[in-house]
């Protein structure tokens, strides 16, 4: 993802969010929120390993359309049945073909904790996430300055949502920790080139203190990689394209889990 592309995604998100807020004011959202604080974090700390955050997304900038016939509720239900610890739902519309309605449909279909996966840069987006039934939001360090990151983490806490704070290098991990992040995702995809370095999470694992939940993201192709990341200290793995590109995402997840346990 080039710098200009991430800037374009954030700018598009701000415009779309402002339009939604003009139609539905913040007060209307906060009156409907209902959450179980800590559900996402608890799912990454308890239960059988490996703990997989299985992702629902129709398209990505790097690979284009992953699934033309996209039913996020059915996919999420198959993930939950296969043993996913949590579900990630892409809601960014312009570049990932996502929508908040996808998250609402998934919430109605599963009991597992749900992560709103988006370029969250405003408190209104966090209120939307809570209102739609999310348990956590993604905050990308590369898209936020330090003040905004801290403010959005506080906003998430006020709504009872966990924050998965995404970093890509040592500097971003340090910024996440300084902001008070308790869950840090290390994304092995380079935001400037879109290339994936599968070794990045293992190389950065020691940077994350033991009391902080570490999540490995992107480029996870098989059960051996999941087992290796677990041995390196990662509590969970977020897997999207590997599952979405398969004929049966739920079956693919079940196979990955079994392979990891056998590794």
C-alpha positions in Angstrom: 0.0 0.0 0.0 1.7 3.2 -1.1 1.7 6.3 1.1 -0.6 7.9 -1.4 -3.0 5.0 -1.2 -3.3 4.9 2.5 -3.8 8.7 2.4 -6.6 8.2 -0.1 -8.2 5.5 2.0 -8.2 7.7 5.1 -9.4 10.7 3.2 -12.2 8.7 1.6 -13.1 7.4 5.0 -13.3 10.8 6.6 -15.6 12.0 3.8 -17.9 9.0 4.0 -18.0 9.2 7.8 -19.0 12.9 7.7 -21.8 12.0 5.4 -23.1 9.3 7.6 -22.8 11.5 10.7 -24.9 14.2 8.9 -27.6 11.6 8.4 -27.4 9.9 11.8 -26.0 12.1 14.6 -23.8 10.7 17.3 -26.5 10.9 19.9 -28.6 8.5 18.0 -25.8 5.9 18.0 -24.8 6.2 21.6 -28.4 5.6 22.7 -28.4 2.1 21.0 -25.0 0.7 22.1 -24.8 -2.7 23.8 -21.5 -4.4 24.5 -19.8 -6.9 26.7 -16.6 -5.1 27.7 -13.4 -7.2 27.2 -15.0 -10.0 25.1 -12.5 -9.7 22.3 -9.5 -9.5 24.6 -10.8 -12.5 26.7 -11.2 -14.5 23.5 -7.5 -14.0 22.7 -6.4 -15.0 26.3 -8.5 -18.0 26.9 -9.8 -21.1 25.1 -8.0 -23.7 23.0 -5.0 -22.8 20.8 -4.4 -21.8 18.2 -6.6 -18.7 18.5 -7.5 -17.4 15.1 -9.2 -14.1 14.2 -10.9 -15.2 11.0 -11.6 -12.5 8.5 -14.5 -11.7 6.3 -13.6 -9.5 3.3 -14.7 -9.4 -0.3 -11.8 -7.5 -1.8 -8.3 -6.2 -1.1 -6.1 -3.6 -2.8 -3.4 -6.1 -3.2 -5.4 -9.0 -4.8 -8.6 -7.5 -6.0 -11.9 -9.4 -5.6 -11.4 -12.4 -3.4 -15.0 -13.6 -3.4 -17.5 -12.5 -6.0 -20.4 -14.3 -4.2 -19.9 -12.7 -0.7 -22.1 -13.6 2.2 -20.3 -12.4 5.3 -22.9 -13.8 7.7 -22.6 -17.3 6.3 -18.8 -17.2 6.2 -18.7 -15.9 9.8 -21.0 -18.7 10.9 -18.7 -21.3 9.2 -15.7 -19.7 10.9 -17.3 -19.9 14.3 -18.3 -23.5 13.8 -14.7 -24.3 12.7 -13.3 -22.9 16.0 -12.5 -19.2 15.3 -11.7 -17.3 18.5 -13.0 -14.1 16.9 -14.3 -12.7 13.6 -12.9 -9.7 11.7 -15.2 -7.9 9.4 -14.0 -5.4 6.8 -16.3 -2.4 6.7 -14.3 0.0 4.5 -16.3 0.5 1.3 -14.2 2.2 -1.3 -11.2 -0.1 -1.4 -12.4 -3.3 0.3 -16.1 -3.4 -0.7 -17.0 -3.5 3.0 -20.1 -2.1 4.8 -21.3 -1.7 8.4 -24.3 -3.8 7.3 -21.9 -6.7 6.9 -20.9 -6.3 10.5 -24.5 -6.1 11.6 -25.3 -9.3 9.6 -22.3 -11.1 11.2 -23.4 -10.0 14.7 -26.8 -11.5 14.1 -25.2 -14.8 12.9 -22.5 -15.4 15.5 -21.9 -15.2 19.2 -18.1 -14.9 18.8 -16.4 -11.5 19.4 -16.2 -9.2 16.3 -13.5 -6.8 15.2 -14.5 -3.9 13.1 -11.6 -3.9 10.5 -11.4 -0.4 9.0 -9.3 2.7 8.8 -10.7 4.2 12.0 -9.7 7.8 12.4 -12.7 9.4 14.2 -14.6 8.8 17.4 -17.8 8.6 15.3 -16.5 5.4 13.7 -16.0 3.9 17.1 -19.6 4.8 18.1 -20.8 3.2 14.8 -18.8 0.0 15.6 -20.4 -0.3 19.0 -23.8 0.4 17.6 -23.4 -2.2 14.9 -22.4 -4.9 17.4 -18.6 -4.9 17.3 -16.5 -5.9 20.3 -13.3 -4.3 19.1 -11.9 -1.8 16.6 -8.7 -1.7 14.6 -6.5 1.3 15.1 -3.6 1.6 12.6 -0.6 3.4 14.0 0.6 4.4 10.5 -2.7 6.3 9.9 -2.7 8.2 13.2 -0.5 10.7 15.1 0.2 10.0 18.8 -2.6 12.3 20.0 -5.2 10.8 17.8 -4.2 7.3 18.7 -4.5 8.0 22.4 -7.8 9.8 21.9 -9.3 6.9 19.9 -8.1 4.3 22.4 -9.9 6.3 25.1 -13.0 6.5 23.0 -13.0 2.8 22.4 -12.7 2.2 26.1 -15.7 4.5 26.8 -17.8 2.3 24.5 -16.6 -0.9 26.1 -14.6 -1.9 23.0 -11.2 -3.4 22.9 -8.6 -1.8 20.5 -6.3 -3.9 18.3 -3.5 -1.5 17.6 -1.7 -2.4 14.4 2.0 -1.8 13.9 4.5 -2.7 11.2 8.0 -2.0 12.8 9.8 -1.3 16.0 9.0 2.4 16.0 5.3 1.8 15.6 5.3 -0.9 18.3 6.9 1.6 20.6 4.3 4.3 19.7 1.5 1.8 20.4 3.0 0.9 23.8 3.4 4.6 24.7 -0.3 5.1 23.9 -1.2 2.3 26.3 -2.1 -0.4 23.8 -2.9 -3.8 25.5 -3.4 -5.7 22.2 -0.8 -5.1 19.4 -1.1 -6.6 16.0 2.1 -6.9 13.9 1.2 -6.8 10.3 3.8 -8.4 8.0 2.4 -6.5 4.9 4.5 -3.5 4.1 2.2 -0.5 3.7 4.4 1.1 1.1 5.0 -1.9 -1.3 2.2 -4.3 -0.4 4.8 -7.0 -0.1 4.6 -9.5 2.8 7.5 -10.4 4.9 6.4 -13.6 6.7 9.4 -13.3 9.1 8.5 -9.8 10.3 6.2 -10.9 13.3 8.8 -13.3 14.7 11.6 -10.7 14.3 9.4 -8.1 16.2 8.0 -10.5 18.9 10.5 -9.6 21.5 9.6 -5.9 21.3 6.1 -6.6 22.7 6.1 -7.0 26.6 4.7 -10.2 28.1 1.6 -8.4 29.5 0.5 -7.2 26.1 -1.4 -9.5 23.8 0.5 -10.0 20.5 -1.4 -10.8 17.3 0.3 -11.8 14.1 -1.4 -10.5 10.9 -1.0 -11.2 7.2 1.0 -13.7 5.2 0.1 -16.7 7.4 -0.3 -19.6 4.9 -0.2 -22.9 6.9 -0.5 -24.5 10.3 3.2 -24.7 10.7 3.4 -20.9 10.5 0.7 -20.6 13.1 2.5 -23.0 15.5 5.8 -21.2 15.0 4.2 -17.8 15.7 2.6 -19.2 18.9 6.0 -20.4 20.0 7.4 -16.9 19.4 4.9 -15.4 21.8 1.9 -14.5 19.6 -1.4 -15.2 21.4 -3.5 -15.1 18.2 -3.2 -14.9 14.4 -5.5 -12.8 12.1 -6.0 -14.6 8.8 -8.0 -13.3 5.9 -7.0 -13.8 2.3 -5.8 -17.4 2.9 -9.3 -18.3 4.0 -11.4 -16.0 1.7 -9.6 -17.3 -1.4 -10.5 -20.9 -0.6 -13.7 -22.7 -1.9 -14.9 -23.2 1.7 -13.5 -20.7 4.2 -14.8 -22.6 7.2 -13.3 -25.9 6.0 -10.0 -24.1 5.3 -10.0 -22.7 8.8 -10.7 -26.1 10.4 -7.8 -27.6 8.3 -5.4 -24.8 9.4 -6.3 -25.3 13.1 -5.8 -29.1 12.8 -2.5 -28.6 11.0 -1.2 -26.2 13.6 -2.1 -28.6 16.5 -0.2 -31.4 14.7 2.9 -29.2 14.0 
